[in-house]
């Protein structure tokens, strides 16, 4: 097995593990929600996307940190590792959202014909109150890529800057954002967002996630194998 196939297999196995873990959590929660709804005949709303987005975030952070030095030690180049990681990251997002929406579909069918009164909140409801499979799936995909891109970007910044410098930069950005929110006219911005096409807004968020993801490519071309210490 050459370095390219070995790297792909390494990241694929890791991605599959996280997908199984967080899908199992989602299935367990779904079973609990349905059981409560049928046993107690109650009507309530809950959510299921948290664990699934958490799985994407965990894969992006833990997978990148643990697999990067292993892949380089196996003979992979940094560029090849990032290409493989991007590919498996996209598969993680797609697989997660497909499983999530299969669960949504089952719950929706039970709501229609099975007497279940439990509803699961979906980000797509911000676009339409009617259950629309493809628009809902597209919106979750875009948010999944945003979570993936943001998680990988922050992790790579941590690897390159070290903990101390990373926290300084993060604190500075947080301070600037807080000042903008406190002294800026956020009401006008909120109204402007509210009048935009919701599908376009979610698509732009997904594109931002993709840009953040690809921006890590030049950052990792000469990245060290060991993260900088807190005093570096």
C-alpha positions as CSV (number, residue, x, y, z in Angstrom):
1,X,0.0,0.0,0.0
2,X,1.5,3.3,-1.1
3,X,1.5,6.5,1.0
4,X,-1.5,8.0,-0.8
5,X,-3.7,4.9,-0.3
6,X,-2.4,4.6,3.2
7,X,-3.3,8.2,4.0
8,X,-6.8,7.9,2.5
9,X,-7.4,4.6,4.4
10,X,-6.2,6.1,7.7
11,X,-8.5,9.2,7.5
12,X,-11.4,7.1,6.1
13,X,-11.2,4.7,9.1
14,X,-11.2,7.6,11.5
15,X,-14.0,9.3,9.7
16,X,-16.1,6.1,9.7
17,X,-15.5,5.8,13.5
18,X,-16.8,9.3,14.2
19,X,-19.7,8.8,11.9
20,X,-20.8,5.6,13.6
21,X,-20.4,7.1,17.1
22,X,-22.4,10.2,16.5
23,X,-25.0,8.5,14.3
24,X,-25.5,6.0,17.1
25,X,-26.0,8.9,19.5
26,X,-28.6,10.5,17.2
27,X,-30.4,7.2,16.7
28,X,-30.5,6.7,20.5
29,X,-31.9,10.1,21.0
30,X,-34.5,9.5,18.3
31,X,-35.6,6.3,19.9
32,X,-36.0,8.1,23.3
33,X,-38.0,11.0,21.7
34,X,-40.3,8.6,19.9
35,X,-40.8,6.4,22.9
36,X,-41.7,9.4,25.1
37,X,-44.1,10.6,22.4
38,X,-45.9,7.3,22.1
39,X,-45.9,6.2,25.8
40,X,-47.0,9.5,27.3
41,X,-49.0,10.8,24.3
42,X,-47.4,14.2,24.6
43,X,-46.6,16.9,22.0
44,X,-43.3,18.6,22.2
45,X,-40.4,19.8,20.0
46,X,-36.8,18.8,20.2
47,X,-33.7,18.8,18.1
48,X,-31.3,16.3,16.7
49,X,-28.7,18.2,14.7
50,X,-26.5,19.1,17.7
51,X,-24.8,15.7,17.9
52,X,-24.4,15.4,14.2
53,X,-22.8,18.9,13.8
54,X,-20.8,17.9,16.9
55,X,-19.5,14.8,15.0
56,X,-18.3,17.0,12.1
57,X,-16.6,19.3,14.6
58,X,-15.0,16.5,16.5
59,X,-13.7,14.8,13.3
60,X,-12.3,18.2,12.1
61,X,-10.4,18.9,15.3
62,X,-9.5,15.5,16.8
63,X,-8.9,13.9,13.4
64,X,-6.6,16.7,12.2
65,X,-4.5,16.8,15.4
66,X,-4.1,13.0,15.8
67,X,-3.8,11.9,12.2
68,X,-1.5,14.6,10.8
69,X,1.8,13.4,12.4
70,X,0.8,9.7,11.9
71,X,0.3,10.3,8.1
72,X,3.5,12.2,7.7
73,X,5.3,9.4,9.6
74,X,3.8,6.9,7.1
75,X,5.4,8.7,4.2
76,X,2.6,11.1,3.2
77,X,3.4,14.7,2.3
78,X,1.6,17.6,4.0
79,X,-0.1,18.5,0.7
80,X,-1.3,14.9,0.2
81,X,-2.6,14.7,3.7
82,X,-4.6,17.9,3.4
83,X,-6.1,16.8,0.1
84,X,-7.2,13.5,1.6
85,X,-8.5,15.3,4.7
86,X,-10.6,17.7,2.6
87,X,-12.0,14.7,0.7
88,X,-12.9,12.7,3.8
89,X,-14.2,15.9,5.5
90,X,-16.6,16.4,2.6
91,X,-17.7,12.8,2.9
92,X,-18.2,13.2,6.6
93,X,-20.5,16.2,6.1
94,X,-22.4,14.4,3.3
95,X,-22.8,11.1,5.2
96,X,-23.8,12.8,8.4
97,X,-26.5,14.9,6.7
98,X,-27.9,11.9,4.7
99,X,-28.3,9.9,7.9
100,X,-29.8,12.9,9.7
101,X,-32.4,13.4,7.1
102,X,-33.3,9.8,6.9
103,X,-34.2,10.1,10.6
104,X,-36.1,13.3,9.8
105,X,-38.0,11.5,7.1
106,X,-39.0,8.7,9.4
107,X,-40.2,11.1,12.1
108,X,-42.1,13.1,9.6
109,X,-43.9,10.0,8.3
110,X,-44.7,9.0,11.8
111,X,-46.1,12.5,12.4
112,X,-48.3,12.2,9.3
113,X,-49.6,8.6,9.6
114,X,-48.4,7.2,12.9
115,X,-50.0,9.5,15.5
116,X,-46.6,10.8,16.7
117,X,-46.8,14.3,18.0
118,X,-43.0,14.9,18.5
119,X,-41.4,17.3,16.1
120,X,-37.7,17.8,15.4
121,X,-36.5,21.3,14.8
122,X,-34.5,21.7,11.6
123,X,-32.5,24.7,10.4
124,X,-34.5,24.4,7.1
125,X,-37.6,25.5,9.0
126,X,-36.1,29.0,8.9
127,X,-36.6,28.8,5.2
128,X,-40.0,27.1,5.0
129,X,-42.4,25.8,7.6
130,X,-43.5,23.0,5.2
131,X,-41.3,19.9,5.1
132,X,-39.2,20.1,2.0
133,X,-36.7,17.4,1.6
134,X,-34.1,18.8,-0.9
135,X,-34.1,22.4,0.4
136,X,-33.8,21.2,4.0
137,X,-31.0,18.8,3.1
138,X,-29.1,21.6,1.2
139,X,-29.4,24.0,4.1
140,X,-28.0,21.3,6.5
141,X,-25.2,20.6,4.0
142,X,-24.2,24.2,3.9
143,X,-24.2,24.5,7.7
144,X,-22.2,21.3,7.9
145,X,-19.5,22.8,5.6
146,X,-19.5,25.9,7.6
147,X,-18.9,23.9,10.8
148,X,-16.2,21.8,9.1
149,X,-14.4,24.8,7.6
150,X,-14.5,26.9,10.8
151,X,-13.3,23.9,12.9
152,X,-10.4,23.1,10.6
153,X,-9.4,26.7,10.2
154,X,-9.3,27.3,14.0
155,X,-7.4,24.0,14.5
156,X,-4.8,24.9,11.9
157,X,-4.4,28.3,13.4
158,X,-3.8,26.7,16.8
159,X,-1.2,24.3,15.3
160,X,0.7,27.1,13.5
161,X,0.5,29.8,16.2
162,X,0.7,27.8,19.4
163,X,-1.7,28.0,22.3
164,X,-0.7,31.4,23.7
165,X,-0.6,33.3,20.4
166,X,-3.8,31.6,19.3
167,X,-5.6,32.7,22.4
168,X,-4.3,36.2,22.0
169,X,-5.6,36.4,18.4
170,X,-8.9,34.8,19.4
171,X,-9.3,37.3,22.3
172,X,-8.5,40.2,19.9
173,X,-11.1,39.0,17.4
174,X,-13.7,38.5,20.1
175,X,-13.1,42.0,21.4
176,X,-13.4,43.6,18.0
177,X,-16.7,41.7,17.4
178,X,-18.0,42.7,20.8
179,X,-17.3,46.3,20.1
180,X,-19.0,46.1,16.7
181,X,-22.1,44.5,18.2
182,X,-22.1,47.0,21.1
183,X,-21.6,50.2,19.0
184,X,-22.7,49.2,15.5
185,X,-26.3,49.5,14.2
186,X,-27.0,45.8,14.4
187,X,-30.8,46.4,14.0
188,X,-30.3,47.5,10.4
189,X,-28.0,44.6,9.7
190,X,-30.6,42.2,11.2
191,X,-33.4,43.6,9.1
192,X,-31.2,43.4,6.0
193,X,-30.6,39.7,6.7
194,X,-34.3,39.1,7.4
195,X,-35.3,40.4,3.9
196,X,-32.7,38.4,2.0
197,X,-33.4,35.0,0.4
198,X,-32.9,32.5,3.2
199,X,-31.6,29.9,0.8
200,X,-29.0,32.3,-0.6
201,X,-28.0,33.2,3.0
202,X,-27.4,29.6,3.9
203,X,-25.6,29.0,0.6
204,X,-23.2,31.9,1.3
205,X,-22.5,30.4,4.8
206,X,-21.6,27.1,3.1
207,X,-19.3,29.0,0.7
208,X,-17.6,30.8,3.6
209,X,-17.0,27.4,5.2
210,X,-15.5,26.1,2.0
211,X,-13.2,29.2,1.7
212,X,-12.1,28.8,5.4
213,X,-11.4,25.1,4.7
214,X,-9.3,25.7,1.6
215,X,-7.4,28.6,3.2
216,X,-5.8,26.1,5.5
217,X,-4.0,24.5,2.5
218,X,-1.1,27.1,2.3
219,X,-1.0,27.3,6.1
220,X,-0.2,23.5,6.4
221,X,2.3,23.2,3.5
222,X,5.2,23.8,5.9
223,X,3.5,23.1,9.2
224,X,5.5,21.5,12.0
225,X,4.8,17.9,13.1
226,X,4.5,19.0,16.7
227,X,2.2,21.8,17.8
228,X,3.9,24.8,19.3
229,X,4.0,24.9,23.1
230,X,2.2,27.5,25.2
231,X,5.5,29.4,25.6
232,X,6.5,29.4,21.9
